Amino acid sequence: MDRLTAVRVFVEVADRGSLTQTAEHLEMSAAMVSRYLAAVEDWFEARLLHRTTRKVSLTDAGLAALPACRQMLDIAEEARHIAAERSREPAGVLRVTTSSSFADAQLTAALIDFQQHYPQVEIVLSVGDKPTDLVAERVDLAVRITNTLDPTMITRPLARCRSMLCASPDYLQRHGLPLTADDLRQHRCIAHAFGIGKQYRLTRSGETITVPVNWSFHTNETAVLRRAVLSGAGIGMLPTYYLGDDLRAGRLVHLLPDHEPDVLGIHAIYLSRRHQPLALRLLVDFLAARFAGEPAPWDLALNVQTQA
């Protein structure tokens, strides 16, 4: 006997408190409802219902089993929904948000490539480093770089974000090359406004050290921080996904390569797994595949050595 139908019958009886009403609702005979109930009790190896001539009520085992049965029906419905959507061409509007630097360096190109596969999907991309209220701003997907995640959101890891200490050749010619982490105390440094305070936190050979430094310039935007470093304003900590062209062209110099700043996660963040639009599900899968790997694709291009 179909176990899923048996579970559905049990849940309906629990909700309605009546075999007769359940039979009418499911368009079954009362005898068939009784057979399904017997089947689900045999499966659970427990009596789930008290039956009298006037009333049907749950036993302790029935009360314990009911939430799992509801979840089973929800999962089955979601699977049906996914299968039905897979046969359709994804379409509609997807609203995506991320930081301006990640949008510029990586995400915009990825979204355009995604649209090459699914041209009926319209994408609205907004940028900004501050956390976004996905509900209030009607955002389908946030791509954020953080190690602090909201437990109420659904998240999927996409990649790891490494950073480098960098400076322009002009700055180093004027102020000298730092040879040790302690040398950073004597240099002008550029800080992200949402950073880690007046210090750098670095790991070398498995040992983590903190170095107090003097900030000479603050900004709340990674793109501005990069521009300030390129302009010779000081030493800055920048994500590797944003540095490829600058390092290859010699516009920036990687400092203290054996000292690694803290590694952050790059996450896809959305509201719910249930009843996701097909386009959103496909986009998250696409980004996870595109940015997969350790180290990340942009780090492989830079030949970044990861620390264990």
Secondary structure, 3 states (H helix, E strand, C coil): CCHHHHHHHHHHHHHHCCHHHHHHHHCCCHHHHHHHHHHHHHHHCCCCEEECCCCEEECHHHHHHHHHHHHHHHHHHHHHHHHHHHCCCCCEEEEEEECHHHHHHHHHHHHHHHHHHCCCEEEEEEECCCCCCCCCCCCCEEEEEECCCCCCCEEEEEEEECEEEEECHHHHHHHCCCCCHHHHHHCEEEEECCCCCCEEEEEECCEEEEEECEEEEEECCHHHHHHHHHCCCCEEEEEHHHCHHHHHHCCCEEECCCCEECCEEEEEEECCCCCCCHHHHHHHHHHHHHCCCCCCHHHHHHCCCCCC
